[in-house]
Amino acid sequence: MNLIPVKNRDIGIDLGTANTLIAIKGKGIVLNEPSVIAIDAKTEEILATGYEAKEMLGRTPADIKAIRPLKDGVIADFLATGLMLKTLIKKVCQKYRIVRPRIVVGVPSGITEVEERAVEESVLQAGAKEVYLIEEPMAAAIGSNIDVAEPTGNIIVDIGGGTTEVAVISLGGIVVSGSIRIAGDELDEDILNYIRKELNLAIGESTAEQIKMTLGCAMPLVTDTSMQVRGIDLATGLPKNITVYSSQIQAAIQDSIMEIVESVKQTIEKTPPELSSDIAQRGIILTGGGALIQNFDKLLSLCTGMPVYIAENPLESVVQGTQKTVEDLEKLRSVLTTSRKRK
């Protein structure tokens, strides 16, 4: 009887508010799914995770809970986060026949010690031999091919689903950082509220997200682009189609965008002069889904007077950083915040 060999591949995970990404050595990103889980309310049995669970949001009967266990960059539901992580890790390990991997998890910089322990415990229970945590801005910098160990300053702005994290990195550590709970989810909420108030139409979260991705802009576009949107007319209660324009969406998200810009400026103001001069030369690196908001890089450059660059793969920077870290743990051990081994 021929047994299929198991492999000792290590794993990197981006535990994001909006999406969870998993990468393994030699394969790259092998899983990218929404951070959503559906649970039977009575038995607490897992019914679905990822895309399948996201489809259930707002549509489930009373005995099924479809939830996003992370909110505003922190763990809102410990049990659901643990179940989701274990399910996704086991799915990847079974598919690629991986046993007892070392796992590096990218977590929000505002995470508490209690939340750190919850993540570590979930990952160990999923079969990891060792688990290490790394702050998302640091992982994003490594994933964006910045040499974080060198004695020069780099600034990274990671606009995720729940938080925008700004970090000045030098000599393998975060020198100055800022984190605000205004990011992709808040922009979705802005769009949803604007369309309700100004256009008298009720839309869902997924529609608002689609509008953001299609029309979202921080400064006026050369051509005012548009798309058809379907929702419920608040006057009649009946389905209705309307046309929405990028200029309207810019107005909807403007206040939140400016709060993100202000957070970046405040972090730069707190930066030591020696590192500030490095940053002025090297510019600002944008990562995360928010980096793809049209003209945001131009607006940020205008407001800070510095060059702004979008990372090559902004949606994948954090998970690529966790993968690079787990592949070179000895060299990058100093960037990790905590580590635990299975007893």
C-alpha angles and dihedrals in degrees: 000000000000115000118207106239119244119226133224098221119157123229137221121200133192104202098198132177091235103026140012116217126191126195129183131199113270094010106059119207110005100167133033114167138148114271092245132122132188116211134183102246093215104042098023087227115155111248100175144345135199120001094000091054093044090058087060096055110123091000105078129112119241095270094057124068117201106186144165100227094198120064130177091355095304135092108267096175117032096189095049093045091052093048092047093049093047092049095049094044092048090048091056095042092051094046094049096032094239120164129196097346127186107243131201114197124197109219133180113272090234093061116130127229090252090053091046090055091048091054093045093049092049092050093047090049089052088063106271118153092206133005127203129184126214128183112252097237089054091047090047091052092051090045089052089058095252114152096232093183096064119100095246130097124255126176123209127188112198112190106190134164100280106017143024110221123194119190137175107209129197135153093006095305142088107254099180128006142173131192129189129179093234115104141106097330092050091051089052089052091049091053093046092051094044093052091047095049102034102030100029093232129128115217134173130247094258091053091050089051091051091051090050092051093047104037106014113128136160095207130025115285121231088246121032100236124201145193138193115254127193122206144127118296105233091210098054103018089230130122114270139179121220136173116243123196132212090238089060092049091049088055091047096054100031098102093050092045090053091050089056090049090049091052090054092049092049091051091050090050090055093050118109112254094245091057093040091063090051090051093048089056099040098038133212123306116215121205137165130055092296089065086073094062102119115257094001090121090052093049092048091049090049092050097044101033089230133114112260124205129190113224115250093250104014095177091053102039096101097047091044088052092052090049093051090047095052089047092054103029097151094055095041100037091111092065093060119099100201140355136193135182128210110261 
